[in-house]
Amino acid sequence: MNTLLESIVLIIPPSVFLLDERVFMSLGILKVAAVLEKCGHTVEVVDLSGVENYEEAITLHTATTQSHFFGLTATTPQLPAAFKIAKAIRSQNKNTKIILGGPHVTLVAAALKRERARAITNGRAHLAFESLKKQFDILVAGDGELAIHLALKKNAPSYIDADDPKTTLFLKNAALNEFPFPARHLVDVDSYKYTIDGIRALSLIAQLGCPYECGFCGGRYSPYLRRIRMRTSQNIIEEIRHMYRTYHIKGFMLYDDELNVNPKMVELMNGITELQKREHTEFRLRGFIKSQLFTDEQAKAMYEAGFRWILVGFESGSPLILRNINKRATREENTQCMEIAKRHGLKVKALMSFGHPGESPETIQQTLDWLLEVKPDDFDMTIITTYPGTPYYDDARLYNEQECVWVYEFKGDRLYSYEVDYMQTAKYYKGDPNGGYQSYVYTDALSPEELVRLRDLSEKTARKKLNIPYPSAAKSIRYEHSMGQFGNSLPPNILRRSSIENTSASTSSHEWYRTVP
């Protein structure tokens, strides 16, 4: 390798669309940080989650750091903040190199590939990609752990495609087991407040990818997000043991797309159970499962491992909508999933969504009726957005050029969506349940305003009849970064640097590092 050891600032943008940003830390960028540390680079992590005046904070740090490399991660809703952060960095140092990776770049790049495959020129994915190139020096799509080394080279390309399985940058199962665990020590772990049944918890990612083809879901055309890549059960258990011993936590949120797409899921659960016996302790866990794959054997093993909650993307109670979104699960299978969970003492949070092709007052009523029938312990209702990288976005055609409306059609049922400037707005993402939703989609039967009204009414009705309170807005915390005094809530430590000990590792002792071109 001829990559010089560099100093790099990795930045976690705020998620101003969330009620509370200090819940789950951004593990993707912390995995990149861990790999950089292992290879001897000096790493600074600036965590702006929940920081009110984040532009001021990053401006101040840029003026004092010695690094000329800045790396950001961004989901689509984080993009407006990422854009402002890049602008603030350049206001202090025009000679910096700003790298953008994460889900949004990956989704846009996947949508662009699809346009090119269909000989579409100057499509909206092309325009979205070009707008990113204007704001950031280097774009990284897909896995960042190896691609970051290419980005730090003197003559790095402006676009690095690590979402291509044919390249050495695309991670295989073996690499996932050889990488160091996410560099959680580079963020203020104690400032993240998440509990499972009252027990403090942190998140981890046990596997990557979901093979299903739901029309609303991002990354259906991205190998990075579509292909399942597994860690061994022992490697996952070792990370849980590390987190328990290092941070003294007993709660673990497994933030995988669907835990039970792993054929060795029961083996993993049994291993977590055995770990607790060896450590003479008891854990509490939470995670997502796929309803039609759920079995009594899985449920039993999950409960014994410490699961008390599972989250399931049921999405709808309407057979028509389940067909139109290509969910691959029937209403009856979803009901059976609820019954299995209840038999084994597992609470269920039902994740529901409105605004799919063919959505109508009748389909929304069917969803409400199903919720009242199966009685989940909690639920979430959102209005979908057509993200880049979703079939709803990638396979849509221009319907009304004057109003910038696109249409996606499935078996005669249509979904209309307004063009969203993802560089400027994140208002489409969820919202405050007390009247904070805004819809950028509509159907032949429902206007955007009607979708919001029926969503609000459905949630109000379901919460009242199921006796499930709204999430407490009082838990929302926003911090101000300042050189002077703070308000009633002390802010988190937003900057952490890698220690001398962490930067002394050999750069030639890892096979996964040698594969970088």
C-alpha positions as CSV (number, residue, x, y, z in Angstrom):
1,M,0.0,0.0,0.0
2,N,1.2,3.5,-0.8
3,T,-1.5,5.4,1.1
4,L,0.1,7.9,3.4
5,L,-1.2,8.0,7.0
6,E,-3.7,10.9,7.2
7,S,-5.7,12.8,9.7
8,I,-9.4,12.8,9.0
9,V,-12.4,14.4,10.6
10,L,-15.5,12.2,10.4
11,I,-18.8,14.0,10.9
12,I,-22.2,12.7,12.0
13,P,-24.8,15.3,10.8
14,P,-27.8,16.1,13.0
15,S,-31.1,14.5,12.3
16,V,-33.3,17.5,13.0
17,F,-36.4,15.6,11.8
18,L,-36.3,13.3,14.9
19,L,-37.9,14.1,18.2
20,D,-34.7,12.9,20.0
21,E,-31.5,12.5,18.2
22,R,-29.4,10.9,20.9
23,V,-31.1,7.5,20.7
24,F,-29.1,5.4,18.2
25,M,-25.5,6.3,17.3
26,S,-24.5,6.2,13.6
27,L,-22.6,2.9,13.5
28,G,-21.7,3.0,9.8
29,I,-19.3,5.9,10.1
30,L,-18.0,4.4,13.4
31,K,-17.1,1.2,11.5
32,V,-15.1,3.3,9.0
33,A,-13.5,5.1,11.9
34,A,-12.5,1.8,13.5
35,V,-10.8,0.6,10.3
36,L,-8.9,3.9,9.9
37,E,-7.7,3.7,13.4
38,K,-6.6,0.1,13.0
39,C,-4.5,1.2,10.0
40,G,-2.8,4.0,11.8
41,H,-4.7,7.1,10.7
42,T,-5.6,9.8,13.2
43,V,-9.4,10.1,13.4
44,E,-11.5,12.8,14.9
45,V,-15.3,12.2,15.1
46,V,-17.5,15.2,15.4
47,D,-21.0,14.0,16.5
48,L,-23.5,16.7,15.8
49,S,-26.6,14.7,16.7
50,G,-28.9,16.9,18.7
51,V,-26.7,20.0,18.4
52,E,-28.9,23.0,17.7
53,N,-26.3,25.3,16.3
54,Y,-24.3,22.6,14.4
55,E,-23.1,25.0,11.7
56,E,-21.4,27.2,14.3
57,A,-19.9,24.1,15.9
58,I,-18.4,22.7,12.7
59,T,-17.2,26.1,11.7
60,L,-15.3,26.5,15.0
61,H,-13.8,23.0,14.7
62,T,-12.7,23.5,11.0
63,A,-10.8,26.6,12.1
64,T,-8.8,24.7,14.7
65,T,-8.2,21.2,13.2
66,Q,-5.1,20.3,11.4
67,S,-6.9,17.9,9.1
68,H,-7.7,18.6,5.4
69,F,-10.0,15.6,5.0
70,F,-13.6,15.7,6.2
71,G,-15.9,12.7,5.8
72,L,-19.6,12.8,6.2
73,T,-22.3,10.2,6.2
74,A,-25.9,11.1,5.4
75,T,-29.3,9.4,5.0
76,T,-31.7,11.2,2.7
77,P,-33.4,13.1,5.5
78,Q,-29.9,14.2,6.8
79,L,-28.9,15.7,3.5
80,P,-30.0,19.3,4.1
81,A,-27.8,19.4,7.2
82,A,-24.9,17.7,5.4
83,F,-25.1,20.4,2.7
84,K,-24.9,23.1,5.3
85,I,-22.0,21.4,7.1
86,A,-20.0,21.2,3.8
87,K,-20.7,24.9,3.2
88,A,-19.5,25.8,6.7
89,I,-16.3,23.8,6.3
90,R,-15.5,25.5,3.0
91,S,-16.1,28.9,4.6
92,Q,-13.1,28.2,6.8
93,N,-10.8,26.2,4.5
94,K,-11.2,26.0,0.8
95,N,-8.4,23.5,0.4
96,T,-10.2,20.7,2.2
97,K,-11.4,17.5,0.6
98,I,-15.0,16.7,1.7
99,I,-16.1,13.1,1.3
100,L,-19.8,12.1,1.4
101,G,-20.8,8.5,1.9
102,G,-23.8,6.7,3.4
103,P,-27.2,5.6,2.3
104,H,-28.3,8.7,0.3
105,V,-25.3,8.6,-2.1
106,T,-25.7,4.9,-2.4
107,L,-29.4,5.1,-3.3
108,V,-28.9,7.9,-5.8
109,A,-26.0,6.1,-7.5
110,A,-28.1,2.9,-7.8
111,A,-31.0,4.9,-9.3
112,L,-28.5,6.5,-11.8
113,K,-27.3,3.0,-12.8
114,R,-30.8,2.0,-13.5
115,E,-31.4,5.1,-15.6
116,R,-28.3,4.4,-17.7
117,A,-29.3,0.8,-18.2
118,R,-32.6,2.0,-19.7
119,A,-30.8,4.6,-21.8
120,I,-32.4,7.5,-19.9
121,T,-30.3,10.7,-20.1
122,N,-30.6,13.7,-17.8
123,G,-33.1,11.8,-15.6
124,R,-33.8,12.9,-12.1
125,A,-31.3,10.5,-10.6
126,H,-28.7,12.0,-12.9
127,L,-29.6,15.5,-11.8
128,A,-29.6,14.4,-8.1
129,F,-26.1,12.8,-8.6
130,E,-24.8,15.9,-10.3
131,S,-26.0,18.2,-7.5
132,L,-24.1,16.0,-5.0
133,K,-20.9,16.3,-7.1
134,K,-21.2,20.1,-7.0
135,Q,-21.2,20.1,-3.2
136,F,-18.8,17.3,-2.3
137,D,-15.3,16.5,-3.6
138,I,-15.6,12.7,-3.4
139,L,-18.8,10.6,-3.4
140,V,-18.7,7.0,-2.0
141,A,-21.5,4.6,-2.8
142,G,-21.8,1.4,-0.8
143,D,-19.4,0.0,1.7
144,G,-17.1,2.6,3.2
145,E,-14.6,0.5,5.2
146,L,-12.2,-0.1,2.3
147,A,-13.3,2.7,0.0
148,I,-12.2,5.3,2.5
149,H,-8.6,4.4,1.8
150,L,-9.0,5.1,-1.9
151,A,-10.7,8.4,-1.0
152,L,-7.6,9.5,1.0
153,K,-5.2,8.9,-1.9
154,K,-3.7,12.0,-3.5
155,N,-5.4,11.4,-6.9
156,A,-8.6,10.0,-5.6
157,P,-11.5,9.8,-8.1
158,S,-14.5,12.0,-7.5
159,Y,-16.7,8.9,-7.4
160,I,-15.9,5.6,-5.7
161,D,-18.3,2.8,-6.4
162,A,-18.1,0.3,-3.5
163,D,-21.7,-0.9,-4.4
164,D,-20.4,-3.2,-7.1
165,P,-19.9,-6.8,-6.0
166,K,-17.3,-7.3,-8.8
167,T,-14.9,-5.0,-7.0
168,T,-12.7,-5.6,-4.0
169,L,-14.3,-2.7,-2.2
170,F,-17.6,-4.6,-1.8
171,L,-17.4,-6.4,1.5
172,K,-17.7,-10.2,1.7
173,N,-18.7,-12.2,4.8
174,A,-15.1,-12.8,5.8
175,A,-14.3,-9.1,5.9
176,L,-17.2,-8.4,8.2
177,N,-15.8,-10.9,10.7
178,E,-12.3,-9.5,10.5
179,F,-13.0,-5.8,10.9
180,P,-12.7,-4.2,14.3
181,F,-16.0,-3.3,16.1
182,P,-17.4,0.2,15.6
183,A,-15.3,2.9,17.3
184,R,-18.0,3.8,19.8
185,H,-15.2,5.2,22.0
186,L,-15.0,8.1,19.5
187,V,-18.5,9.4,20.5
188,D,-20.0,10.4,23.8
189,V,-21.6,7.1,24.5
190,D,-23.2,8.2,27.8
191,S,-25.1,11.0,26.0
192,Y,-27.1,8.3,24.1
193,K,-30.3,7.5,26.0
194,Y,-32.1,4.4,25.0
195,T,-33.7,1.8,27.1
196,I,-35.4,-1.6,26.6
197,D,-37.9,-2.2,29.4
198,G,-36.0,0.4,31.6
199,I,-32.6,-1.1,31.0
200,R,-30.0,1.1,29.3
201,A,-29.2,-0.1,25.8
202,L,-27.0,0.4,22.8
203,S,-27.4,-0.7,19.2
204,L,-25.4,-3.0,17.0
205,I,-25.6,-4.4,13.4
206,A,-25.4,-8.2,13.1
207,Q,-25.9,-8.5,9.4
208,L,-26.3,-6.4,6.2
209,G,-29.0,-6.4,3.6
210,C,-32.5,-7.5,2.9
211,P,-33.4,-9.6,-0.1
212,Y,-37.1,-8.6,-0.4
213,E,-38.5,-6.3,-3.1
214,C,-41.0,-4.0,-1.3
215,G,-41.8,-1.1,-3.6
216,F,-41.4,1.6,-1.0
217,C,-38.1,0.4,0.4
218,G,-34.8,2.0,-0.5
219,G,-32.0,0.1,-2.0
220,R,-34.0,-2.6,-3.9
221,Y,-31.6,-2.0,-6.8
222,S,-28.5,-1.7,-4.7
223,P,-26.4,-4.8,-3.9
224,Y,-25.1,-3.0,-0.8
225,L,-28.6,-2.9,0.6
226,R,-30.1,-5.9,-1.1
227,R,-27.6,-8.7,-0.7
228,I,-27.5,-10.4,2.7
229,R,-24.0,-10.5,4.2
230,M,-23.6,-12.3,7.4
231,R,-21.2,-12.3,10.4
232,T,-20.7,-15.5,12.3
233,S,-22.8,-16.0,15.4
234,Q,-19.6,-16.1,17.5
235,N,-18.4,-12.7,16.1
236,I,-21.8,-11.1,17.0
237,I,-21.7,-12.6,20.4
238,E,-18.2,-11.3,20.9
239,E,-19.3,-7.8,20.1
240,I,-22.2,-8.0,22.6
241,R,-19.7,-9.2,25.2
242,H,-17.4,-6.3,24.4
243,M,-20.2,-3.8,24.7
244,Y,-21.4,-5.3,28.0
245,R,-17.9,-5.3,29.6
246,T,-16.8,-1.9,28.1
247,Y,-19.9,0.2,28.6
248,H,-21.6,-1.8,31.4
249,I,-24.9,-2.1,29.5
250,K,-27.3,-5.0,29.4
251,G,-29.7,-3.8,26.7
252,F,-29.0,-4.4,22.9
253,M,-31.0,-3.2,19.9
254,L,-30.1,-5.3,16.9
255,Y,-30.6,-2.8,14.1
256,D,-30.7,-5.3,11.2
257,D,-33.3,-5.1,8.5
258,E,-34.8,-8.5,9.4
259,L,-33.1,-10.7,12.0
260,N,-34.8,-13.9,10.8
261,V,-33.5,-13.9,7.3
262,N,-30.4,-15.3,8.9
263,P,-30.8,-19.1,8.7
264,K,-28.7,-19.4,11.9
265,M,-30.8,-17.0,13.9
266,V,-31.8,-19.6,16.5
267,E,-28.1,-20.6,16.9
268,L,-27.3,-16.9,17.5
269,M,-30.1,-16.6,20.1
270,N,-28.9,-19.7,21.9
271,G,-25.3,-18.3,21.9
272,I,-26.5,-15.0,23.4
273,T,-28.4,-17.0,26.1
274,E,-25.2,-18.9,26.9
275,L,-23.2,-15.7,27.1
276,Q,-25.5,-14.4,29.8
277,K,-25.0,-17.6,31.8
278,R,-21.2,-17.2,31.6
279,E,-21.3,-13.6,32.6
280,H,-23.9,-14.3,35.4
281,T,-26.2,-11.5,34.1
282,E,-29.4,-11.0,32.2
283,F,-29.8,-9.0,28.9
284,R,-32.8,-7.3,27.3
285,L,-32.9,-7.2,23.5
286,R,-35.0,-5.7,20.7
287,G,-35.0,-6.1,16.9
288,F,-36.8,-6.4,13.6
289,I,-38.2,-9.6,12.2
290,K,-39.9,-10.6,8.9
291,S,-43.5,-11.7,9.7
292,Q,-43.9,-14.6,7.2
293,L,-40.6,-16.1,8.3
294,F,-41.4,-16.0,12.0
295,T,-41.7,-19.4,13.8
296,D,-42.4,-20.7,17.3
297,E,-38.8,-21.9,17.5
298,Q,-37.5,-18.5,16.7
299,A,-39.8,-16.8,19.2
300,K,-38.9,-19.2,22.0
301,A,-35.2,-18.7,21.4
302,M,-35.5,-14.9,21.2
303,Y,-37.4,-14.8,24.6
304,E,-34.8,-17.0,26.3
305,A,-32.0,-14.7,24.9
306,G,-33.7,-11.7,26.5
307,F,-36.0,-10.3,23.8
308,R,-39.1,-8.8,25.1
309,W,-39.9,-6.6,22.1
310,I,-39.9,-7.2,18.4
311,L,-40.6,-4.7,15.6
312,V,-42.4,-5.9,12.5
313,G,-43.0,-3.9,9.3
314,F,-46.5,-5.1,8.6
315,E,-47.2,-1.9,6.7
316,S,-50.9,-2.4,5.9
317,G,-54.0,-4.4,6.9
318,S,-55.3,-4.3,3.4
319,P,-54.7,-7.3,1.1
320,L,-54.7,-5.0,-1.9
321,I,-52.0,-2.8,-0.5
322,L,-49.9,-5.8,0.7
323,R,-50.1,-7.0,-2.9
324,N,-49.3,-3.6,-4.4
325,I,-46.2,-3.0,-2.3
326,N,-44.9,-6.5,-3.1
327,K,-44.7,-7.3,0.6
328,R,-44.6,-11.0,0.2
329,A,-46.7,-11.4,3.3
330,T,-50.5,-11.8,3.6
331,R,-52.8,-10.4,6.1
332,E,-53.2,-13.9,7.5
333,E,-49.5,-14.4,7.8
334,N,-49.2,-11.1,9.7
335,T,-51.9,-12.2,12.1
336,Q,-50.2,-15.5,12.6
337,C,-46.9,-13.6,13.4
338,M,-48.8,-11.6,16.1
339,E,-50.2,-14.9,17.6
340,I,-46.7,-16.5,17.7
341,A,-45.2,-13.5,19.5
342,K,-48.0,-13.4,22.1
343,R,-47.6,-17.2,22.7
344,H,-44.0,-16.6,23.7
345,G,-44.4,-13.4,25.7
346,L,-42.9,-11.1,23.1
347,K,-44.4,-7.6,22.7
348,V,-44.8,-6.3,19.2
349,K,-44.5,-2.8,17.8
350,A,-46.4,-2.8,14.5
351,L,-44.8,-0.5,11.8
352,M,-47.5,0.7,9.5
353,S,-47.5,3.1,6.5
354,F,-50.0,4.9,4.3
355,G,-49.8,6.4,0.8
356,H,-49.1,3.3,-1.3
357,P,-50.4,2.7,-4.9
358,G,-54.2,2.2,-4.6
359,E,-54.5,3.7,-1.1
360,S,-58.0,4.8,-0.4
361,P,-60.3,5.4,2.6
362,E,-61.3,1.8,2.5
363,T,-57.7,0.4,2.6
364,I,-56.8,2.8,5.5
365,Q,-59.9,1.6,7.3
366,Q,-58.8,-2.0,6.8
367,T,-55.4,-1.2,8.3
368,L,-57.1,0.4,11.3
369,D,-59.5,-2.6,11.7
370,W,-56.6,-5.1,11.5
371,L,-54.7,-3.2,14.2
372,L,-57.7,-3.2,16.5
373,E,-58.2,-6.9,15.8
374,V,-54.6,-8.1,16.6
375,K,-53.9,-5.5,19.3
376,P,-50.2,-4.8,19.1
377,D,-48.4,-3.4,22.1
378,D,-47.3,-0.4,20.2
379,F,-47.4,0.9,16.7
380,D,-46.1,3.5,14.3
381,M,-48.0,5.1,11.4
382,T,-46.1,7.0,8.7
383,I,-46.8,8.5,5.3
384,I,-44.4,7.1,2.7
385,T,-41.9,9.2,0.7
386,T,-40.5,8.1,-2.7
387,Y,-36.8,8.0,-1.9
388,P,-34.2,7.6,-4.6
389,G,-33.3,3.9,-4.8
390,T,-36.9,2.8,-4.2
391,P,-39.0,1.2,-7.0
392,Y,-41.6,4.0,-6.3
393,Y,-38.9,6.5,-7.3
394,D,-36.7,4.6,-9.8
395,D,-39.6,3.1,-11.8
396,A,-41.8,6.2,-11.9
397,R,-42.5,8.3,-15.0
398,L,-43.1,12.0,-15.3
399,Y,-46.8,12.7,-15.1
400,N,-47.1,16.5,-14.8
401,E,-44.0,18.4,-15.8
402,Q,-45.5,21.8,-14.8
403,E,-46.2,20.7,-11.2
404,C,-43.2,18.2,-11.1
405,V,-45.4,15.2,-10.4
406,W,-44.3,11.7,-11.0
407,V,-46.4,8.6,-11.2
408,Y,-45.7,4.9,-10.3
409,E,-48.1,2.3,-11.4
410,F,-48.7,-1.3,-10.3
411,K,-51.5,-3.4,-11.9
412,G,-53.5,-0.2,-12.6
413,D,-53.1,1.3,-9.2
414,R,-51.2,4.6,-9.2
415,L,-49.1,6.6,-6.8
416,Y,-48.3,10.2,-7.5
417,S,-45.4,12.0,-5.9
418,Y,-44.2,15.6,-6.0
419,E,-40.5,16.2,-6.7
420,V,-38.7,16.8,-3.4
421,D,-35.5,18.8,-3.2
422,Y,-33.6,16.5,-0.9
423,M,-30.8,19.0,-0.5
424,Q,-33.2,21.5,1.1
425,T,-36.0,19.8,3.0
426,A,-36.5,16.8,5.3
427,K,-40.1,17.7,6.3
428,Y,-41.4,14.6,4.5
429,Y,-39.7,12.3,7.0
430,K,-42.2,11.2,9.7
431,G,-43.1,14.2,11.8
432,D,-44.5,15.2,15.1
433,P,-47.5,13.0,15.7
434,N,-49.4,16.0,16.9
435,G,-50.2,17.6,13.6
436,G,-46.6,17.6,12.2
437,Y,-47.0,15.4,9.1
438,Q,-46.8,16.5,5.5
439,S,-47.5,14.3,2.5
440,Y,-45.6,14.6,-0.8
441,V,-47.6,11.7,-2.3
442,Y,-51.2,11.1,-3.3
443,T,-53.4,8.5,-5.0
444,D,-56.4,8.6,-7.3
445,A,-58.6,8.3,-4.2
446,L,-56.8,10.5,-1.7
447,S,-55.2,13.9,-1.9
448,P,-52.1,14.7,0.2
449,E,-54.3,16.5,2.7
450,E,-56.7,13.6,2.9
451,L,-53.8,11.2,3.5
452,V,-52.6,13.3,6.4
453,R,-56.1,13.7,7.9
454,L,-56.8,10.0,7.7
455,R,-53.4,9.1,9.1
456,D,-53.9,11.4,12.0
457,L,-57.5,10.1,12.6
458,S,-56.4,6.5,12.4
459,E,-53.6,7.0,14.9
460,K,-55.8,8.9,17.3
461,T,-58.5,6.2,17.1
462,A,-56.1,3.3,17.5
463,R,-54.3,4.8,20.4
464,K,-57.5,5.5,22.2
465,K,-59.1,2.0,21.7
466,L,-55.8,0.1,22.3
467,N,-54.9,2.4,25.3
468,I,-51.5,3.2,23.8
469,P,-50.3,6.7,24.6
470,Y,-48.5,9.0,22.1
471,P,-44.7,9.2,22.4
472,S,-43.8,11.8,24.9
473,A,-42.6,15.0,23.3
474,A,-41.1,16.0,26.6
475,K,-38.3,13.5,26.0
476,S,-37.1,15.5,23.0
477,I,-33.7,17.1,23.8
478,R,-31.8,19.7,21.7
479,Y,-28.4,20.9,22.8
480,E,-26.5,24.1,22.0
481,H,-22.8,24.0,21.3
482,S,-21.2,27.0,22.9
483,M,-17.9,28.3,24.2
484,G,-19.8,29.9,27.1
485,Q,-22.6,28.7,29.3
486,F,-25.3,26.1,28.5
487,G,-28.9,25.9,29.4
488,N,-30.4,23.4,31.8
489,S,-29.2,20.3,29.9
490,L,-25.5,19.7,29.6
491,P,-24.5,19.1,26.0
492,P,-22.8,15.9,24.8
493,N,-19.1,15.9,24.1
494,I,-19.3,16.4,20.3
495,L,-15.6,15.8,19.5
496,R,-13.5,12.7,20.2
497,R,-10.0,12.0,18.9
498,S,-8.3,8.6,18.4
499,S,-5.6,8.0,21.1
500,I,-1.9,7.4,20.4
501,E,-2.4,3.8,21.4
502,N,-5.2,3.4,18.9
503,T,-3.1,4.8,16.0
504,S,-0.1,2.6,16.5
505,A,-1.4,-0.5,14.8
506,S,0.5,-2.0,11.8
507,T,-0.9,-1.1,8.4
508,S,0.2,-4.4,6.8
509,S,-1.2,-7.0,9.1
510,H,-4.8,-7.2,7.7
511,E,-5.8,-9.1,4.6
512,W,-8.9,-6.9,4.1
513,Y,-6.7,-3.8,4.0
514,R,-4.4,-5.3,1.3
515,T,-7.3,-5.7,-1.1
516,V,-7.7,-1.9,-1.6
517,P,-6.6,-1.0,-5.1
